[in-house]
Amino acid sequence: RLREAEETRQSEAVVEDTDSDALGPVPLMPAASMTERLAQLVGQTIGISFGDPSDIRRGKVIAVHADHFQVLFLDSRHIVSCPLSGLGMVVEHNEGISAVGDGIHPLFPAVLQMARPFFLQS
């Protein structure tokens, strides 16, 4: 219970502090598993794609667990819990990734491809 309380407290702190980190490239670190890879992104503003490279949304990884991870969508303030099996891929580049090509901002350290949440359905 103490661990759950600490994880909740950390998640709430990240939700409150959505503008504290700068967008842009960060050094890439090796990871042995997808949970380890996602854990390295906790607290960072990342891109979220639903398969269309011209539509990358701003989000923040707020928690990573054994079977799922949580992302705060910065524009809508929704928090989405996604099973690890629902993650299509994590794309990273040491110089950052933009929505549709070079010179377009913001640059994200990573872009997660996942299923489009119902609140973003058109």
Biopython code that builds the backbone (N, CA, C, O; Angstrom):
import numpy as np
from Bio.PDB.StructureBuilder import StructureBuilder

atoms = [
    (1, "ARG", "N", (0.813, -1.197, 0.000)),
    (1, "ARG", "CA", (0.000, 0.000, 0.000)),
    (1, "ARG", "C", (0.859, 1.265, 0.000)),
    (1, "ARG", "O", (0.513, 2.258, -0.640)),
    (2, "LEU", "N", (1.973, 1.220, 0.717)),
    (2, "LEU", "CA", (2.857, 2.381, 0.740)),
    (2, "LEU", "C", (3.401, 2.672, -0.650)),
    (2, "LEU", "O", (3.502, 3.831, -1.052)),
    (3, "ARG", "N", (3.755, 1.606, -1.393)),
    (3, "ARG", "CA", (4.279, 1.795, -2.749)),
    (3, "ARG", "C", (3.207, 2.400, -3.653)),
    (3, "ARG", "O", (3.496, 3.303, -4.437)),
    (4, "GLU", "N", (1.958, 1.901, -3.545)),
    (4, "GLU", "CA", (0.869, 2.443, -4.348)),
    (4, "GLU", "C", (0.635, 3.907, -4.015)),
    (4, "GLU", "O", (0.414, 4.719, -4.913)),
    (5, "ALA", "N", (0.682, 4.253, -2.734)),
    (5, "ALA", "CA", (0.492, 5.640, -2.320)),
    (5, "ALA", "C", (1.600, 6.519, -2.877)),
    (5, "ALA", "O", (1.336, 7.636, -3.324)),
    (6, "GLU", "N", (2.834, 6.035, -2.857)),
    (6, "GLU", "CA", (3.956, 6.806, -3.399)),
    (6, "GLU", "C", (3.822, 6.983, -4.905)),
    (6, "GLU", "O", (4.074, 8.072, -5.421)),
    (7, "GLU", "N", (3.425, 5.916, -5.628)),
    (7, "GLU", "CA", (3.225, 6.018, -7.080)),
    (7, "GLU", "C", (2.123, 7.020, -7.393)),
    (7, "GLU", "O", (2.259, 7.813, -8.325)),
    (8, "THR", "N", (1.039, 6.997, -6.632)),
    (8, "THR", "CA", (-0.052, 7.949, -6.841)),
    (8, "THR", "C", (0.426, 9.364, -6.593)),
    (8, "THR", "O", (0.126, 10.268, -7.372)),
    (9, "ARG", "N", (1.179, 9.566, -5.500)),
    (9, "ARG", "CA", (1.700, 10.899, -5.190)),
    (9, "ARG", "C", (2.604, 11.408, -6.297)),
    (9, "ARG", "O", (2.518, 12.573, -6.685)),
    (10, "GLN", "N", (3.486, 10.527, -6.818)),
    (10, "GLN", "CA", (4.384, 10.922, -7.894)),
    (10, "GLN", "C", (3.596, 11.246, -9.156)),
    (10, "GLN", "O", (3.911, 12.217, -9.844)),
    (11, "SER", "N", (2.578, 10.451, -9.472)),
    (11, "SER", "CA", (1.749, 10.704, -10.645)),
    (11, "SER", "C", (1.051, 12.044, -10.527)),
    (11, "SER", "O", (1.004, 12.806, -11.493)),
    (12, "GLU", "N", (0.503, 12.344, -9.344)),
    (12, "GLU", "CA", (-0.180, 13.610, -9.140)),
    (12, "GLU", "C", (0.787, 14.774, -9.258)),
    (12, "GLU", "O", (0.425, 15.822, -9.792)),
    (13, "ALA", "N", (2.002, 14.610, -8.773)),
    (13, "ALA", "CA", (3.006, 15.678, -8.877)),
    (13, "ALA", "C", (3.352, 15.946, -10.332)),
    (13, "ALA", "O", (3.526, 17.101, -10.722)),
    (14, "VAL", "N", (3.455, 14.901, -11.138)),
    (14, "VAL", "CA", (3.765, 15.076, -12.558)),
    (14, "VAL", "C", (2.612, 15.761, -13.270)),
    (14, "VAL", "O", (2.834, 16.619, -14.123)),
    (15, "VAL", "N", (1.367, 15.388, -12.926)),
    (15, "VAL", "CA", (0.200, 16.002, -13.554)),
    (15, "VAL", "C", (0.179, 17.492, -13.257)),
    (15, "VAL", "O", (-0.128, 18.288, -14.145)),
    (16, "GLU", "N", (0.498, 17.888, -12.034)),
    (16, "GLU", "CA", (0.505, 19.299, -11.668)),
    (16, "GLU", "C", (1.628, 20.060, -12.349)),
    (16, "GLU", "O", (1.491, 21.257, -12.599)),
    (17, "ASP", "N", (2.725, 19.403, -12.652)),
    (17, "ASP", "CA", (3.925, 20.056, -13.180)),
    (17, "ASP", "C", (4.111, 19.702, -14.649)),
    (17, "ASP", "O", (5.101, 19.067, -15.013)),
    (18, "THR", "N", (3.161, 20.111, -15.499)),
    (18, "THR", "CA", (3.189, 19.688, -16.897)),
    (18, "THR", "C", (4.120, 20.508, -17.773)),
    (18, "THR", "O", (4.445, 20.078, -18.880)),
    (19, "ASP", "N", (4.558, 21.673, -17.318)),
    (19, "ASP", "CA", (5.382, 22.521, -18.173)),
    (19, "ASP", "C", (6.812, 22.649, -17.682)),
    (19, "ASP", "O", (7.534, 23.538, -18.134)),
    (20, "SER", "N", (7.245, 21.786, -16.767)),
    (20, "SER", "CA", (8.544, 21.980, -16.150)),
    (20, "SER", "C", (9.714, 21.528, -17.014)),
    (20, "SER", "O", (10.831, 22.012, -16.829)),
    (21, "ASP", "N", (9.488, 20.614, -17.952)),
    (21, "ASP", "CA", (10.628, 20.141, -18.729)),
    (21, "ASP", "C", (10.576, 20.718, -20.140)),
    (21, "ASP", "O", (9.503, 20.988, -20.681)),
    (22, "ALA", "N", (11.736, 20.896, -20.709)),
    (22, "ALA", "CA", (11.828, 21.433, -22.060)),
    (22, "ALA", "C", (11.650, 20.303, -23.068)),
    (22, "ALA", "O", (12.072, 19.169, -22.842)),
    (23, "LEU", "N", (11.020, 20.640, -24.177)),
    (23, "LEU", "CA", (10.951, 19.684, -25.265)),
    (23, "LEU", "C", (12.311, 19.652, -25.939)),
    (23, "LEU", "O", (13.062, 20.626, -25.881)),
    (24, "GLY", "N", (12.626, 18.551, -26.569)),
    (24, "GLY", "CA", (13.863, 18.501, -27.307)),
    (24, "GLY", "C", (14.602, 17.207, -27.090)),
    (24, "GLY", "O", (14.164, 16.340, -26.333)),
    (25, "PRO", "N", (15.721, 17.085, -27.758)),
    (25, "PRO", "CA", (16.469, 15.831, -27.732)),
    (25, "PRO", "C", (17.105, 15.544, -26.385)),
    (25, "PRO", "O", (17.517, 16.448, -25.658)),
    (26, "VAL", "N", (17.172, 14.259, -26.077)),
    (26, "VAL", "CA", (17.852, 13.791, -24.876)),
    (26, "VAL", "C", (18.701, 12.594, -25.271)),
    (26, "VAL", "O", (18.400, 11.930, -26.263)),
    (27, "PRO", "N", (19.753, 12.304, -24.517)),
    (27, "PRO", "CA", (20.575, 11.142, -24.862)),
    (27, "PRO", "C", (19.768, 9.846, -24.767)),
    (27, "PRO", "O", (18.977, 9.669, -23.842)),
    (28, "LEU", "N", (19.971, 8.952, -25.719)),
    (28, "LEU", "CA", (19.293, 7.665, -25.701)),
    (28, "LEU", "C", (20.030, 6.721, -24.773)),
    (28, "LEU", "O", (21.260, 6.674, -24.769)),
    (29, "MET", "N", (19.273, 5.968, -23.984)),
    (29, "MET", "CA", (19.840, 5.011, -23.047)),
    (29, "MET", "C", (19.323, 3.626, -23.399)),
    (29, "MET", "O", (18.149, 3.478, -23.739)),
    (30, "PRO", "N", (20.172, 2.607, -23.326)),
    (30, "PRO", "CA", (19.699, 1.249, -23.618)),
    (30, "PRO", "C", (18.686, 0.791, -22.575)),
    (30, "PRO", "O", (18.721, 1.218, -21.421)),
    (31, "ALA", "N", (17.776, -0.096, -23.009)),
    (31, "ALA", "CA", (16.772, -0.636, -22.097)),
    (31, "ALA", "C", (16.593, -2.116, -22.387)),
    (31, "ALA", "O", (16.615, -2.540, -23.543)),
    (32, "ALA", "N", (16.414, -2.901, -21.329)),
    (32, "ALA", "CA", (16.279, -4.346, -21.477)),
    (32, "ALA", "C", (14.843, -4.777, -21.763)),
    (32, "ALA", "O", (14.621, -5.887, -22.248)),
    (33, "SER", "N", (13.869, -3.920, -21.471)),
    (33, "SER", "CA", (12.466, -4.282, -21.681)),
    (33, "SER", "C", (11.672, -3.028, -22.029)),
    (33, "SER", "O", (12.168, -1.911, -21.884)),
    (34, "MET", "N", (10.435, -3.219, -22.489)),
    (34, "MET", "CA", (9.595, -2.076, -22.815)),
    (34, "MET", "C", (9.229, -1.292, -21.551)),
    (34, "MET", "O", (9.158, -0.064, -21.593)),
    (35, "THR", "N", (9.000, -1.974, -20.440)),
    (35, "THR", "CA", (8.705, -1.231, -19.214)),
    (35, "THR", "C", (9.903, -0.387, -18.786)),
    (35, "THR", "O", (9.735, 0.728, -18.291)),
    (36, "GLU", "N", (11.099, -0.913, -18.975)),
    (36, "GLU", "CA", (12.301, -0.130, -18.655)),
    (36, "GLU", "C", (12.428, 1.064, -19.598)),
    (36, "GLU", "O", (12.776, 2.164, -19.169)),
    (37, "ARG", "N", (12.147, 0.849, -20.871)),
    (37, "ARG", "CA", (12.204, 1.947, -21.849)),
    (37, "ARG", "C", (11.213, 3.041, -21.479)),
    (37, "ARG", "O", (11.566, 4.220, -21.466)),
    (38, "LEU", "N", (9.969, 2.657, -21.176)),
    (38, "LEU", "CA", (8.958, 3.642, -20.812)),
    (38, "LEU", "C", (9.296, 4.327, -19.489)),
    (38, "LEU", "O", (9.043, 5.521, -19.329)),
    (39, "ALA", "N", (9.858, 3.589, -18.549)),
    (39, "ALA", "CA", (10.228, 4.162, -17.257)),
    (39, "ALA", "C", (11.236, 5.303, -17.431)),
    (39, "ALA", "O", (11.231, 6.260, -16.657)),
    (40, "GLN", "N", (12.089, 5.201, -18.438)),
    (40, "GLN", "CA", (13.064, 6.269, -18.700)),
    (40, "GLN", "C", (12.394, 7.540, -19.222)),
    (40, "GLN", "O", (12.999, 8.612, -19.221)),
    (41, "LEU", "N", (11.146, 7.414, -19.666)),
    (41, "LEU", "CA", (10.426, 8.564, -20.213)),
    (41, "LEU", "C", (9.482, 9.222, -19.204)),
    (41, "LEU", "O", (8.865, 10.243, -19.510)),
    (42, "VAL", "N", (9.366, 8.647, -18.004)),
    (42, "VAL", "CA", (8.452, 9.201, -17.004)),
    (42, "VAL", "C", (8.826, 10.652, -16.711)),
    (42, "VAL", "O", (9.988, 10.974, -16.461)),
    (43, "GLY", "N", (7.820, 11.512, -16.747)),
    (43, "GLY", "CA", (8.016, 12.926, -16.471)),
    (43, "GLY", "C", (8.406, 13.756, -17.679)),
    (43, "GLY", "O", (8.464, 14.982, -17.587)),
    (44, "GLN", "N", (8.676, 13.116, -18.816)),
    (44, "GLN", "CA", (9.075, 13.852, -20.016)),
    (44, "GLN", "C", (7.875, 14.117, -20.920)),
    (44, "GLN", "O", (6.949, 13.309, -20.997)),
    (45, "THR", "N", (7.903, 15.245, -21.593)),
    (45, "THR", "CA", (6.912, 15.523, -22.616)),
    (45, "THR", "C", (7.316, 14.747, -23.859)),
    (45, "THR", "O", (8.429, 14.893, -24.364)),
    (46, "ILE", "N", (6.397, 13.920, -24.343)),
    (46, "ILE", "CA", (6.666, 13.052, -25.493)),
    (46, "ILE", "C", (5.584, 13.279, -26.540)),
    (46, "ILE", "O", (4.583, 13.946, -26.281)),
    (47, "GLY", "N", (5.795, 12.722, -27.711)),
    (47, "GLY", "CA", (4.776, 12.755, -28.753)),
    (47, "GLY", "C", (3.939, 11.491, -28.689)),
    (47, "GLY", "O", (4.431, 10.429, -28.308)),
    (48, "ILE", "N", (2.673, 11.608, -29.064)),
    (48, "ILE", "CA", (1.775, 10.459, -29.125)),
    (48, "ILE", "C", (1.167, 10.436, -30.509)),
    (48, "ILE", "O", (0.547, 11.405, -30.949)),
    (49, "SER", "N", (1.351, 9.318, -31.192)),
    (49, "SER", "CA", (0.849, 9.158, -32.552)),
    (49, "SER", "C", (-0.189, 8.045, -32.574)),
    (49, "SER", "O", (-0.119, 7.090, -31.800)),
    (50, "PHE", "N", (-1.143, 8.190, -33.468)),
    (50, "PHE", "CA", (-2.158, 7.155, -33.666)),
    (50, "PHE", "C", (-2.000, 6.524, -35.041)),
    (50, "PHE", "O", (-2.948, 5.953, -35.581)),
    (51, "GLY", "N", (-0.796, 6.628, -35.609)),
    (51, "GLY", "CA", (-0.491, 6.029, -36.900)),
    (51, "GLY", "C", (-0.325, 7.038, -38.020)),
    (51, "GLY", "O", (0.168, 6.685, -39.091)),
    (52, "ASP", "N", (-0.724, 8.287, -37.803)),
    (52, "ASP", "CA", (-0.602, 9.342, -38.807)),
    (52, "ASP", "C", (0.549, 10.262, -38.401)),
    (52, "ASP", "O", (0.440, 10.976, -37.404)),
    (53, "PRO", "N", (1.657, 10.256, -39.162)),
    (53, "PRO", "CA", (2.824, 11.060, -38.767)),
    (53, "PRO", "C", (2.578, 12.566, -38.789)),
    (53, "PRO", "O", (3.381, 13.324, -38.244)),
    (54, "SER", "N", (1.496, 13.010, -39.401)),
    (54, "SER", "CA", (1.211, 14.447, -39.407)),
    (54, "SER", "C", (0.388, 14.856, -38.185)),
    (54, "SER", "O", (0.140, 16.045, -37.983)),
    (55, "ASP", "N", (-0.037, 13.895, -37.374)),
    (55, "ASP", "CA", (-0.851, 14.170, -36.191)),
    (55, "ASP", "C", (-0.177, 13.562, -34.967)),
    (55, "ASP", "O", (-0.477, 12.432, -34.581)),
    (56, "ILE", "N", (0.733, 14.318, -34.361)),
    (56, "ILE", "CA", (1.417, 13.876, -33.150)),
    (56, "ILE", "C", (0.994, 14.811, -32.026)),
    (56, "ILE", "O", (1.194, 16.023, -32.099)),
    (57, "ARG", "N", (0.413, 14.234, -30.996)),
    (57, "ARG", "CA", (-0.089, 15.006, -29.861)),
    (57, "ARG", "C", (0.951, 15.065, -28.757)),
    (57, "ARG", "O", (1.803, 14.185, -28.639)),
    (58, "ARG", "N", (0.869, 16.126, -27.942)),
    (58, "ARG", "CA", (1.771, 16.265, -26.792)),
    (58, "ARG", "C", (1.212, 15.508, -25.607)),
    (58, "ARG", "O", (0.032, 15.622, -25.276)),
    (59, "GLY", "N", (2.083, 14.728, -24.968)),
    (59, "GLY", "CA", (1.684, 14.002, -23.774)),
    (59, "GLY", "C", (2.842, 13.862, -22.823)),
    (59, "GLY", "O", (3.972, 14.241, -23.131)),
    (60, "LYS", "N", (2.552, 13.315, -21.672)),
    (60, "LYS", "CA", (3.600, 13.095, -20.678)),
    (60, "LYS", "C", (3.375, 11.725, -20.065)),
    (60, "LYS", "O", (2.277, 11.417, -19.601)),
    (61, "VAL", "N", (4.425, 10.896, -20.064)),
    (61, "VAL", "CA", (4.354, 9.602, -19.397)),
    (61, "VAL", "C", (4.388, 9.884, -17.898)),
    (61, "VAL", "O", (5.337, 10.487, -17.397)),
    (62, "ILE", "N", (3.338, 9.439, -17.176)),
    (62, "ILE", "CA", (3.284, 9.746, -15.750)),
    (62, "ILE", "C", (3.525, 8.528, -14.866)),
    (62, "ILE", "O", (3.867, 8.681, -13.694)),
    (63, "ALA", "N", (3.352, 7.317, -15.405)),
    (63, "ALA", "CA", (3.602, 6.120, -14.589)),
    (63, "ALA", "C", (3.780, 4.914, -15.507)),
    (63, "ALA", "O", (3.202, 4.851, -16.592)),
    (64, "VAL", "N", (4.585, 3.967, -15.055)),
    (64, "VAL", "CA", (4.797, 2.718, -15.777)),
    (64, "VAL", "C", (4.671, 1.581, -14.764)),
    (64, "VAL", "O", (5.292, 1.608, -13.702)),
    (65, "HIS", "N", (3.866, 0.596, -15.106)),
    (65, "HIS", "CA", (3.631, -0.553, -14.234)),
    (65, "HIS", "C", (3.964, -1.819, -15.013)),
    (65, "HIS", "O", (4.301, -1.747, -16.195)),
    (66, "ALA", "N", (3.875, -2.966, -14.369)),
    (66, "ALA", "CA", (4.240, -4.236, -15.007)),
    (66, "ALA", "C", (3.382, -4.552, -16.226)),
    (66, "ALA", "O", (3.874, -5.146, -17.185)),
    (67, "ASP", "N", (2.101, -4.165, -16.206)),
    (67, "ASP", "CA", (1.202, -4.534, -17.302)),
    (67, "ASP", "C", (0.630, -3.352, -18.075)),
    (67, "ASP", "O", (0.009, -3.551, -19.119)),
    (68, "HIS", "N", (0.826, -2.112, -17.585)),
    (68, "HIS", "CA", (0.287, -0.941, -18.277)),
    (68, "HIS", "C", (1.122, 0.301, -17.962)),
    (68, "HIS", "O", (1.973, 0.300, -17.073)),
    (69, "PHE", "N", (0.847, 1.348, -18.717)),
    (69, "PHE", "CA", (1.482, 2.639, -18.459)),
    (69, "PHE", "C", (0.402, 3.714, -18.549)),
    (69, "PHE", "O", (-0.678, 3.477, -19.089)),
    (70, "GLN", "N", (0.705, 4.905, -18.012)),
    (70, "GLN", "CA", (-0.258, 5.996, -18.016)),
    (70, "GLN", "C", (0.355, 7.221, -18.679)),
    (70, "GLN", "O", (1.515, 7.569, -18.457)),
    (71, "VAL", "N", (-0.473, 7.861, -19.505)),
    (71, "VAL", "CA", (-0.056, 9.042, -20.243)),
    (71, "VAL", "C", (-1.054, 10.162, -19.972)),
    (71, "VAL", "O", (-2.266, 9.952, -20.032)),
    (72, "LEU", "N", (-0.539, 11.349, -19.674)),
    (72, "LEU", "CA", (-1.356, 12.545, -19.550)),
    (72, "LEU", "C", (-1.349, 13.251, -20.899)),
    (72, "LEU", "O", (-0.287, 13.625, -21.397)),
    (73, "PHE", "N", (-2.527, 13.437, -21.497)),
    (73, "PHE", "CA", (-2.636, 14.220, -22.730)),
    (73, "PHE", "C", (-2.651, 15.688, -22.316)),
    (73, "PHE", "O", (-3.583, 16.130, -21.644)),
    (74, "LEU", "N", (-1.636, 16.441, -22.706)),
    (74, "LEU", "CA", (-1.464, 17.804, -22.209)),
    (74, "LEU", "C", (-2.537, 18.763, -22.697)),
    (74, "LEU", "O", (-2.885, 19.700, -21.978)),
    (75, "ASP", "N", (-3.069, 18.563, -23.889)),
    (75, "ASP", "CA", (-4.083, 19.485, -24.404)),
    (75, "ASP", "C", (-5.431, 19.312, -23.719)),
    (75, "ASP", "O", (-6.101, 20.296, -23.408)),
    (76, "SER", "N", (-5.830, 18.071, -23.484)),
    (76, "SER", "CA", (-7.162, 17.812, -22.925)),
    (76, "SER", "C", (-7.138, 17.540, -21.422)),
    (76, "SER", "O", (-8.182, 17.592, -20.771)),
    (77, "ARG", "N", (-5.956, 17.250, -20.861)),
    (77, "ARG", "CA", (-5.766, 16.913, -19.451)),
    (77, "ARG", "C", (-6.342, 15.539, -19.104)),
    (77, "ARG", "O", (-6.491, 15.220, -17.924)),
    (78, "HIS", "N", (-6.670, 14.720, -20.107)),
    (78, "HIS", "CA", (-7.097, 13.341, -19.855)),
    (78, "HIS", "C", (-5.881, 12.504, -19.490)),
    (78, "HIS", "O", (-4.785, 12.719, -20.010)),
    (79, "ILE", "N", (-6.084, 11.549, -18.592)),
    (79, "ILE", "CA", (-5.065, 10.557, -18.289)),
    (79, "ILE", "C", (-5.554, 9.230, -18.849)),
    (79, "ILE", "O", (-6.668, 8.796, -18.555)),
    (80, "VAL", "N", (-4.718, 8.589, -19.657)),
    (80, "VAL", "CA", (-5.073, 7.322, -20.287)),
    (80, "VAL", "C", (-4.163, 6.233, -19.745)),
    (80, "VAL", "O", (-2.939, 6.366, -19.754)),
    (81, "SER", "N", (-4.776, 5.154, -19.275)),
    (81, "SER", "CA", (-4.032, 3.958, -18.869)),
    (81, "SER", "C", (-4.093, 2.991, -20.038)),
    (81, "SER", "O", (-5.174, 2.609, -20.486)),
    (82, "CYS", "N", (-2.934, 2.603, -20.523)),
    (82, "CYS", "CA", (-2.854, 1.767, -21.717)),
    (82, "CYS", "C", (-2.105, 0.474, -21.387)),
    (82, "CYS", "O", (-1.014, 0.521, -20.820)),
    (83, "PRO", "N", (-2.681, -0.677, -21.739)),
    (83, "PRO", "CA", (-1.924, -1.909, -21.515)),
    (83, "PRO", "C", (-0.673, -1.907, -22.390)),
    (83, "PRO", "O", (-0.684, -1.365, -23.495)),
    (84, "LEU", "N", (0.390, -2.505, -21.900)),
    (84, "LEU", "CA", (1.619, -2.568, -22.702)),
    (84, "LEU", "C", (1.357, -3.227, -24.046)),
    (84, "LEU", "O", (2.008, -2.897, -25.037)),
    (85, "SER", "N", (0.402, -4.162, -24.087)),
    (85, "SER", "CA", (0.078, -4.826, -25.358)),
    (85, "SER", "C", (-0.563, -3.865, -26.358)),
    (85, "SER", "O", (-0.596, -4.153, -27.554)),
    (86, "GLY", "N", (-1.076, -2.722, -25.879)),
    (86, "GLY", "CA", (-1.687, -1.733, -26.765)),
    (86, "GLY", "C", (-0.697, -0.742, -27.342)),
    (86, "GLY", "O", (-1.072, 0.109, -28.148)),
    (87, "LEU", "N", (0.556, -0.838, -26.944)),
    (87, "LEU", "CA", (1.588, 0.067, -27.456)),
    (87, "LEU", "C", (2.116, -0.477, -28.770)),
    (87, "LEU", "O", (2.660, -1.581, -28.818)),
    (88, "GLY", "N", (1.958, 0.294, -29.836)),
    (88, "GLY", "CA", (2.435, -0.158, -31.141)),
    (88, "GLY", "C", (3.948, -0.138, -31.235)),
    (88, "GLY", "O", (4.568, -1.122, -31.637)),
    (89, "MET", "N", (4.540, 0.990, -30.861)),
    (89, "MET", "CA", (5.999, 1.117, -30.901)),
    (89, "MET", "C", (6.421, 2.389, -30.188)),
    (89, "MET", "O", (5.611, 3.279, -29.932)),
    (90, "VAL", "N", (7.696, 2.453, -29.876)),
    (90, "VAL", "CA", (8.323, 3.658, -29.333)),
    (90, "VAL", "C", (9.407, 4.044, -30.334)),
    (90, "VAL", "O", (10.313, 3.259, -30.612)),
    (91, "VAL", "N", (9.308, 5.255, -30.870)),
    (91, "VAL", "CA", (10.290, 5.739, -31.836)),
    (91, "VAL", "C", (11.102, 6.833, -31.159)),
    (91, "VAL", "O", (10.548, 7.772, -30.588)),
    (92, "GLU", "N", (12.430, 6.700, -31.231)),
    (92, "GLU", "CA", (13.310, 7.671, -30.586)),
    (92, "GLU", "C", (14.407, 8.091, -31.558)),
    (92, "GLU", "O", (14.767, 7.348, -32.471)),
    (93, "HIS", "N", (14.921, 9.271, -31.350)),
    (93, "HIS", "CA", (16.073, 9.748, -32.114)),
    (93, "HIS", "C", (16.835, 10.702, -31.217)),
    (93, "HIS", "O", (16.230, 11.528, -30.534)),
    (94, "ASN", "N", (18.160, 10.599, -31.211)),
    (94, "ASN", "CA", (18.943, 11.423, -30.283)),
    (94, "ASN", "C", (18.892, 12.911, -30.605)),
    (94, "ASN", "O", (19.328, 13.722, -29.788)),
    (95, "GLU", "N", (18.373, 13.297, -31.771)),
    (95, "GLU", "CA", (18.192, 14.715, -32.092)),
    (95, "GLU", "C", (16.733, 15.138, -32.005)),
    (95, "GLU", "O", (16.393, 16.272, -32.340)),
    (96, "GLY", "N", (15.867, 14.230, -31.556)),
    (96, "GLY", "CA", (14.450, 14.543, -31.405)),
    (96, "GLY", "C", (13.653, 14.182, -32.643)),
    (96, "GLY", "O", (14.213, 13.991, -33.722)),
    (97, "ILE", "N", (12.350, 14.091, -32.480)),
    (97, "ILE", "CA", (11.430, 13.726, -33.564)),
    (97, "ILE", "C", (10.370, 14.810, -33.670)),
    (97, "ILE", "O", (9.801, 15.221, -32.660)),
    (98, "SER", "N", (10.099, 15.280, -34.894)),
    (98, "SER", "CA", (9.050, 16.270, -35.107)),
    (98, "SER", "C", (7.873, 15.619, -35.815)),
    (98, "SER", "O", (7.956, 14.462, -36.228)),
    (99, "ALA", "N", (6.792, 16.347, -35.956)),
    (99, "ALA", "CA", (5.566, 15.790, -36.531)),
    (99, "ALA", "C", (5.743, 15.328, -37.978)),
    (99, "ALA", "O", (5.449, 14.168, -38.270)),
    (100, "VAL", "N", (6.201, 16.164, -38.883)),
    (100, "VAL", "CA", (6.309, 15.759, -40.279)),
    (100, "VAL", "C", (7.571, 16.256, -40.953)),
    (100, "VAL", "O", (7.505, 16.829, -42.041)),
    (101, "GLY", "N", (8.704, 16.050, -40.337)),
    (101, "GLY", "CA", (9.939, 16.386, -41.018)),
    (101, "GLY", "C", (10.842, 17.330, -40.254)),
    (101, "GLY", "O", (10.506, 17.806, -39.169)),
    (102, "ASP", "N", (11.993, 17.591, -40.844)),
    (102, "ASP", "CA", (13.000, 18.438, -40.220)),
    (102, "ASP", "C", (12.509, 19.876, -40.091)),
    (102, "ASP", "O", (11.741, 20.361, -40.923)),
    (103, "GLY", "N", (12.957, 20.540, -39.052)),
    (103, "GLY", "CA", (12.669, 21.959, -38.874)),
    (103, "GLY", "C", (11.277, 22.254, -38.338)),
    (103, "GLY", "O", (10.921, 23.424, -38.200)),
    (104, "ILE", "N", (10.481, 21.242, -38.034)),
    (104, "ILE", "CA", (9.144, 21.449, -37.486)),
    (104, "ILE", "C", (9.218, 21.226, -35.983)),
    (104, "ILE", "O", (9.833, 20.266, -35.521)),
    (105, "HIS", "N", (8.597, 22.104, -35.234)),
    (105, "HIS", "CA", (8.670, 22.027, -33.775)),
    (105, "HIS", "C", (7.292, 21.775, -33.212)),
    (105, "HIS", "O", (6.315, 22.167, -33.850)),
    (106, "PRO", "N", (7.150, 21.159, -32.082)),
    (106, "PRO", "CA", (8.225, 20.830, -31.166)),
    (106, "PRO", "C", (8.929, 19.538, -31.541)),
    (106, "PRO", "O", (8.400, 18.715, -32.288)),
    (107, "LEU", "N", (10.119, 19.380, -31.014)),
    (107, "LEU", "CA", (10.847, 18.122, -31.128)),
    (107, "LEU", "C", (10.579, 17.316, -29.877)),
    (107, "LEU", "O", (10.622, 17.845, -28.766)),
    (108, "PHE", "N", (10.302, 16.039, -30.057)),
    (108, "PHE", "CA", (10.041, 15.143, -28.935)),
    (108, "PHE", "C", (11.193, 14.161, -28.794)),
    (108, "PHE", "O", (11.741, 13.725, -29.807)),
    (109, "PRO", "N", (11.580, 13.797, -27.578)),
    (109, "PRO", "CA", (12.630, 12.792, -27.407)),
    (109, "PRO", "C", (12.160, 11.416, -27.864)),
    (109, "PRO", "O", (12.969, 10.574, -28.252)),
    (110, "ALA", "N", (10.833, 11.190, -27.817)),
    (110, "ALA", "CA", (10.270, 9.905, -28.230)),
    (110, "ALA", "C", (8.834, 10.129, -28.671)),
    (110, "ALA", "O", (8.171, 11.069, -28.233)),
    (111, "VAL", "N", (8.367, 9.247, -29.547)),
    (111, "VAL", "CA", (6.965, 9.244, -29.958)),
    (111, "VAL", "C", (6.429, 7.837, -29.719)),
    (111, "VAL", "O", (7.012, 6.854, -30.176)),
    (112, "LEU", "N", (5.312, 7.748, -28.998)),
    (112, "LEU", "CA", (4.648, 6.478, -28.752)),
    (112, "LEU", "C", (3.508, 6.323, -29.750)),
    (112, "LEU", "O", (2.724, 7.251, -29.949)),
    (113, "GLN", "N", (3.414, 5.165, -30.370)),
    (113, "GLN", "CA", (2.274, 4.892, -31.231)),
    (113, "GLN", "C", (1.311, 4.014, -30.452)),
    (113, "GLN", "O", (1.679, 2.941, -29.974)),
    (114, "MET", "N", (0.076, 4.478, -30.327)),
    (114, "MET", "CA", (-0.921, 3.743, -29.566)),
    (114, "MET", "C", (-2.297, 3.930, -30.192)),
    (114, "MET", "O", (-2.466, 4.736, -31.107)),
    (115, "ALA", "N", (-3.274, 3.186, -29.698)),
    (115, "ALA", "CA", (-4.636, 3.301, -30.194)),
    (115, "ALA", "C", (-5.209, 4.661, -29.814)),
    (115, "ALA", "O", (-4.901, 5.198, -28.750)),
    (116, "ARG", "N", (-6.044, 5.215, -30.691)),
    (116, "ARG", "CA", (-6.664, 6.517, -30.435)),
    (116, "ARG", "C", (-7.725, 6.370, -29.336)),
    (116, "ARG", "O", (-8.635, 5.553, -29.469)),
    (117, "PRO", "N", (-7.618, 7.152, -28.251)),
    (117, "PRO", "CA", (-8.616, 7.086, -27.187)),
    (117, "PRO", "C", (-9.979, 7.604, -27.671)),
    (117, "PRO", "O", (-10.048, 8.420, -28.590)),
    (118, "PHE", "N", (-11.036, 7.132, -27.057)),
    (118, "PHE", "CA", (-12.382, 7.494, -27.494)),
    (118, "PHE", "C", (-12.641, 8.997, -27.457)),
    (118, "PHE", "O", (-13.398, 9.496, -28.289)),
    (119, "PHE", "N", (-12.039, 9.739, -26.523)),
    (119, "PHE", "CA", (-12.309, 11.174, -26.428)),
    (119, "PHE", "C", (-11.671, 11.954, -27.579)),
    (119, "PHE", "O", (-11.939, 13.145, -27.734)),
    (120, "LEU", "N", (-10.835, 11.305, -28.381)),
    (120, "LEU", "CA", (-10.236, 11.960, -29.540)),
    (120, "LEU", "C", (-10.820, 11.454, -30.859)),
    (120, "LEU", "O", (-10.322, 11.811, -31.926)),
    (121, "GLN", "N", (-11.858, 10.637, -30.805)),
    (121, "GLN", "CA", (-12.470, 10.115, -32.023)),
    (121, "GLN", "C", (-13.131, 11.257, -32.777)),
    (121, "GLN", "O", (-13.756, 12.137, -32.185)),
    (122, "SER", "N", (-12.979, 11.224, -34.098)),
    (122, "SER", "CA", (-13.601, 12.298, -34.884)),
    (122, "SER", "C", (-14.976, 11.912, -35.366)),
    (122, "SER", "O", (-15.637, 12.701, -36.042)),
]
sb = StructureBuilder()
sb.init_structure("model")
sb.init_model(0)
sb.init_chain("A")
sb.init_seg("    ")
for serial, (resi, resn, name, xyz) in enumerate(atoms, 1):
    if name == "N":
        sb.init_residue(resn, " ", resi, " ")
    sb.init_atom(name, np.array(xyz, "f"), 0.0, 1.0, " ", f" {name:<3s}", serial, name[0])
structure = sb.get_structure()
